[in-house]
């Protein structure tokens, strides 16, 4: 099952429930014939916690004193910048409720004839046993969750149940049930404690045959042949009229609604694919069995497909949260936030290359919707124009609120450049030029550095101060310091990128001048690219984040072709980096950087750590830690990017084929990749060689590189580069010799 997965038993934990979503609503499907539960999620469901109106504190008048202290050698000075401010988490993401159709005893063990599966090509989740069948999808066309059940039994009770784990005790809950000629209408209104806000869920139940009557907190159905549930959630301060919400639900049958939904979902999911030749013998195994075979090529193949499916399904109104679009618990780890200093960018890393513009558009919606808050951060904290992004957001507010001595995330100034990079890659893949909105944001990022970069070191270079490398600290200093490598890279990239895309701006020349005065990266006594380019600061190598390798991935400012010495130093830094607490995102980040540095062994080791570390639930959604500890989408969504980067890399002027293919994956195909010079690419490779077909959408001239053990037979060897002239609309076939 390349484009789906299945299990021989229902889910007993919400973490194992199969997932469907349209980027707005999400559904978690247990598939239990006796108690057919579907947890309903919505991207906008965040619980008020008092942080929604918080503004960044006015600290700019203290900035100059902090800079003086740090530049003079006070390694703990930043601990007082923002001291006394409480650590306030963003509004926590939570589930809405579960729809329950109860008809008898459950199936806890695998039994003959039972099957639960999800079809990635349609987003439809089905479960069947004997005459009973339950089918669920989340419609992209109508923005509703639709469920159809055949053979509901002699009696079936239907209820909307808000009492999920961790639900606050003081929720204000109201229900209504109204019988209709074709079935019934259910409504559930939930008000948050100490808040005028709440949300309402409405479900239309259409019944084929039998009788329906109100019973308990829901309805009872007797003798029906089938029933269809259509569900939608709205959040707000008002108490909407359930009648109007019911009237707005689509009234067509399941097949008609599915047929309307299927084309946009299938078109998006089907643009790219990845298969391995050696996966065939195990391709039809259930996902849980594949997870017990971490070295199986079929496992990597299926997780690649599942990663694309889940990433697409959780991206729409917003990009994926730490949990994607799904949770079954009100007490979600780290508030189910968007953590922007690593996790979000890693999750969306494949969007441009894997032809998922829907994901990038969702990311753009988050970014552009918060730019005014980012401006508030820059002004209040640093007294500067422009934008500073927060390290956490709930999707509603982009204001900085995380003040903590051990994690002074308010000192992180690289966030805007880091978060704009996926949008820039999308522009390179599609038109080659940022649109007006992105150009405006790039200008705002540069304006911040124009104001902020006002201090110098003893050699006359600009100093980035205060500076912070998420979420690490020097071994001999505090967290807030000077010249974090990520900050230097972000400042240089923001200034030069804005100058390149807004050459007519009055400050364009000054931006280039400032970029030229930034300090050089530092290679430490271990021969490694230092995390802080400031004399005397010692490394802390055992850490899950790899922030200082930002110039390698995704910026490509350090690479083996243009900057071989720095690439060697970056590779040494990667060799010395520990995995600390085995966070999944750390392993996948390591794989992405190793691929850029042409190290297939490290790519393979990082993938093996994730595939063999018990990170994946039966749903093929991942966990943050080994042993399936803490439901988290980082590994599930980032894995496709690591696979693609090991096979194909591109920049506006470069194509690299087979740079870091793990030895275990010796033959396969990767189809539908998009390059940053405007071409579609299909790649097939084996021990006997490889073929790449390029379909340019615009004219381009690129340097062509290949892995160390491959040589082009069409032109000269791939190292040094072979110049490649591409013409829009003219396919180009490249053939590589044996490995």
Buried (B, 14 or more C-beta within 10 A) or exposed (E): BBBBBBBBBBBBEBBBBBBBBBBBBBBBBBBBBBBBBBBBBBBBBBBBBEBBEBEBBEBBEBBEEBBEBBBEEBBBBBBBBBEEBEEBBBBBBBBBBBBBBBBEEBBEEEEEEBBBBBBBBBBBBBBBBEEBBBBBBBBBBBBBBBBBBBBBBEBBBBBBBBEBEEBEEEBEBEBEBEEEEBBBBBBBBBBBEEBEBBBBBBBBBBBBEBEBEBBEBBBBBBEBEBBBBBBBBBBEEEEBEBEEBBEBBBEBBBEEBBEBBBEBBBEBBBBBBBBBBBBEEBBEBBBBBBBEBBEBBBBBBBBBBBBBBBBBBBBBBBBBBBBBBBBBBBBBBBBBBBBBBBBBBBBBBBBBBBBBBBBBBBBBBBBBBBBEBBBBBBBBBBBBBBBBBBBBBBBBBBBBBBBEBEBBBBBBBBBBBBBBBBBBBBBBBBEBEBEEEBBBBBBBBBBBBBBBBBBBBEEEBBBBBBBBBBBBBBEEBBBBBBBBBBBBBBBBBBBBBBBEBBEEBEBBEBBBEBBEEBBEBBBBEBEBBBBBBBEEBBBBBEBBBBBBBBBBBBBBBBBBBEBEEBBBBBBBBBBBBEBBEBBBBBBBBBBBBBBBBBBBEBBBBBBBBBBBBBBBBBBBBBBBBBEBEBBBBBBBBBBBBBBBBBBBBBBBEBBBBBBBBBEBBBBBBBBBBBBBBBBBBBBBBBEEBBBBBBBBBBBBEBBBBBBBEBBBEEBEBBBEBBEBEBEEEEEBEBEBBEB
